[in-house]
Amino acid sequence: MAADPALSDALTRRMQKYARESAAFAEFDAVVQSIPALSSLVLDDCLRLAEDRAVFSARLNDEPVVVKHFTGLDGIERAARVHAELTSRHKHMGQGPLRVCAPKLFIPDAPLTLRSFQGGARLDKVLAQADPATRLQKLRQAGQWLDLYTSDRRSAAGFGPWKWIKRLNAPPESPFAPLIGQLKAQLRAQAPDLTGKPVQMARTHGDFAALNLISKGSDLIGIDIENSHVLAVTKDLARFLAQAQSERQPDGNWVPVAERDALLDGFSYLTPFDRGPVMRFFYGVELGKRLLGSGATAAQTANLAAALQAYLSYGAQSQ
């Protein structure tokens, strides 16, 4: 009897995943062995693997924690920057309904960060199951979270759109190369009206997405605080919308209008220029960037491709 190809592929993927996780555990253990302060650390599970990092759930002195191991050549420096950002933001918003998780033990000269474990439900899962009114309320709260996160680190600067266009490069063999080519053409057409005009900037961690926020009752807690970057605030907001769009079929508009408005209304103030032309530009950038990424499922990829088609159709009609 012939083997089922689907089952064979699934088994192969599972074995490959197990091998990668085993290697990550071994690499992590080699680092920890030389750190006396982590002698009581017990790993529970591998939560995520990427090219430059591994994330584990663990217990330190019987307290649940999350450990991130940066495996790149700059791992020690990156861990220090991430810990500094989380420490800064925890001082700024460690209490109240909008907050970030608490940093834990910091070990200089080690490519590791430790933070508290945060119970609750990931916001992307909450949004997927919420009724329309609750979904909009949660999106507004997410805007409020980013508003507080950046409230003491904002400035205005002239906008430079061209670098974002240059970074959108699809391999010639990619099935999405024609779509990305159309997107870049539309972004180039938008760019002259954007260049040099003042936009709201902020130092933010640049990974603002529903999957990095935990909803617990009426509270919203950021859990994956990375190194900070000075970015246009609208880019972070557009990134959030693009990630959320990957979980849903587009509604026919170039952007889910009610969801965009709820997210933006949570933020204290953005000029009409930021809310309008700059948001349109960055939403296209983020759809294209996410479509070209390697982490999406087949369903997410289909949703993103359909959303980008809707975006391009709107752009063609408005020219």
Secondary structure as GFF3:
##gff-version 3
##sequence-region A 1 319
A	DSSP	alpha_helix	5	32	.	.	.	ID=ss1
A	DSSP	three_ten_helix	36	38	.	.	.	ID=ss2
A	DSSP	beta_strand	42	50	.	.	.	ID=ss3
A	DSSP	beta_strand	53	60	.	.	.	ID=ss4
A	DSSP	beta_strand	63	70	.	.	.	ID=ss5
A	DSSP	alpha_helix	75	93	.	.	.	ID=ss6
A	DSSP	beta_strand	98	100	.	.	.	ID=ss7
A	DSSP	beta_strand	112	116	.	.	.	ID=ss8
A	DSSP	beta_strand	121	122	.	.	.	ID=ss9
A	DSSP	alpha_helix	123	129	.	.	.	ID=ss10
A	DSSP	alpha_helix	132	150	.	.	.	ID=ss11
A	DSSP	beta_strand	154	158	.	.	.	ID=ss12
A	DSSP	alpha_helix	162	166	.	.	.	ID=ss13
A	DSSP	alpha_helix	177	190	.	.	.	ID=ss14
A	DSSP	three_ten_helix	191	193	.	.	.	ID=ss15
A	DSSP	beta_strand	198	204	.	.	.	ID=ss16
A	DSSP	three_ten_helix	210	212	.	.	.	ID=ss17
A	DSSP	beta_strand	213	216	.	.	.	ID=ss18
A	DSSP	beta_strand	219	222	.	.	.	ID=ss19
A	DSSP	beta_strand	229	232	.	.	.	ID=ss20
A	DSSP	alpha_helix	233	245	.	.	.	ID=ss21
A	DSSP	alpha_helix	257	266	.	.	.	ID=ss22
A	DSSP	alpha_helix	272	273	.	.	.	ID=ss23
A	DSSP	pi_helix	274	278	.	.	.	ID=ss24
A	DSSP	alpha_helix	279	292	.	.	.	ID=ss25
A	DSSP	alpha_helix	298	318	.	.	.	ID=ss26
###
